[in-house]
Amino acid sequence: MAKDMERIYVVEDDDNIRNLVEIALKGYGYQVEAFETAEECFAVVKEQLPDVFVFDWMLPGMDGISAIKQLRSNVETQDIPILVLTAKDKEIDKVIGLDEGADDYMTKPFGIMEFTARIRSLLRRVKPKENGKKQIPNSNISINKETREVYCKGELVELTYKEFELLSYLMENSNRIVERDELLNRIWGYDYDGETRTLDMHIRTLRQKLGEEGSESIKTVRGVGYRFIRMEEKH
């Protein structure tokens, strides 16, 4: 059974699916509130935050991806896990959903046992708010995790949600090789099953956005993963 304080907000416009998900989650002991629109959900978020969000993509009014982007831009909700539950099953749809800030992506039709297992997985990965150091410096590259800003040689660099998470994790684990599976599990949250080139795409984009500094700092360890090299190690 779930802990008393584990609260889940489900945003789904299909009555049958919304009711099914709500009943299933309540059966596992979670506190659940279900909404037809993102706007209805946001009105409740102002009063109480959940432990996990579940969003359909296609919704009346604000769509699910726009809602996720808004949640990720708010300091109070930027770290709350989000599962996308949608009929959009193309690879590019998954890439868009995950890159805009979803932690997991599940397509319809779906099995309720797998769905609840993914919810449990998201809850296990929830990290407490950091009370310590908010900035990750590397001389020419600096990350502020509180404001989610990245500066390279004093210039602000615009990153997507997943690019920011990927760079943060690499910098936090600098000086060691981070294996591909570890990055996929920590940043995307599940096995891509043949879609691991998404990681390579994000690494490539990060290097491009960070320019020469990105190419010098983010190194490929062929057949294993990636390594972020600190400034002092380059000399």
Disulfide bonds with the S-S distance in Angstrom:
none
